[in-house]
């Protein structure tokens, strides 16, 4: 539905029951990362994308093929993920939470960050903020600077994911002070990039970037997706 976004927010924890959803290459990577937090994140992320993709296009999770090729350079591994026949989606994670956001229409980027990401707000601000953003950051109450920086960072990350550029777009060249992200980097979308904060638990900060203004966010749970694991092929 136009202007609507579906959001799954899943705790990161060991999920061995999801390993069977991965393809051979993904299982090999998961095995290399086994018993590490990165392994739990990787397995949960790839499995959740397959479960959602199966529900979106009506195939078994094992038949979901997600294209991660870069729209700008053609690299097969670092582009904005896309699934033929399904709405645009975006994935982000911390060590504690996995976020999957699906747009009812248009393109979407999502980001979630742990408060620990702003442990050195002054140092990070010098790298990721534009000159105008940095002036506002420096003028803010010192107690509010970490939260202000983290909010800006999630908005930038979400916008850069939407653009399919990731960190190839210098964050300092993306301005997120207003309701829309603006940038002069090559390859930036011609259509407006709308920004919206997303409430998440545990002191985390999250944001959405969309080419269609968000009218409503719908929180979804795993119950319906997990049922696909037990469905006959």
MOKA-V138962 format. One record per backbone hydrogen bond with DSSP energy under -1.0 kcal/mol. CO is the residue of the C=O (numbers start at 0). NH is the residue of the N-H. Records with the same first field share a line. If there is no record, write none. Layout:
# MOKA-V138962
CO = NH, NH
This chain:
# MOKA-V138962
0 = 3
2 = 214, 215
3 = 103
4 = 217
5 = 101
6 = 219
7 = 99
9 = 97
14 = 17
15 = 18
17 = 20
18 = 21
22 = 26
23 = 27
24 = 28
25 = 29
26 = 30
27 = 31
28 = 32
30 = 33
32 = 35
35 = 39
36 = 40
37 = 41
38 = 42
39 = 43
40 = 44
41 = 45
42 = 46
43 = 47
44 = 48
45 = 49
46 = 50
47 = 51
48 = 52
49 = 53
50 = 54
51 = 55
52 = 56
53 = 57
59 = 62
60 = 63
66 = 81
67 = 78
69 = 73
74 = 69
81 = 66
82 = 85
87 = 102
89 = 100
91 = 98
95 = 11
96 = 93
97 = 9
98 = 91
99 = 7
100 = 89
101 = 5
106 = 210
108 = 208
110 = 206
112 = 204
113 = 116
114 = 117
115 = 118
119 = 123
120 = 124
121 = 125
123 = 126, 127
124 = 128
129 = 133
130 = 134
131 = 135
132 = 136
133 = 137
134 = 138
140 = 143
143 = 147
144 = 148
145 = 149
146 = 150
147 = 151
148 = 152
149 = 153
150 = 154
151 = 155
152 = 156
153 = 157
154 = 158
155 = 159
156 = 160
157 = 161
158 = 162
159 = 164, 165
160 = 163
164 = 167
165 = 168
169 = 172
170 = 173
174 = 181
178 = 194
181 = 174
184 = 187
192 = 180
193 = 209
195 = 207
200 = 203
204 = 112
205 = 197
206 = 110
207 = 195
208 = 108
209 = 193
215 = 4
217 = 6
221 = 225
222 = 226
224 = 227
225 = 228
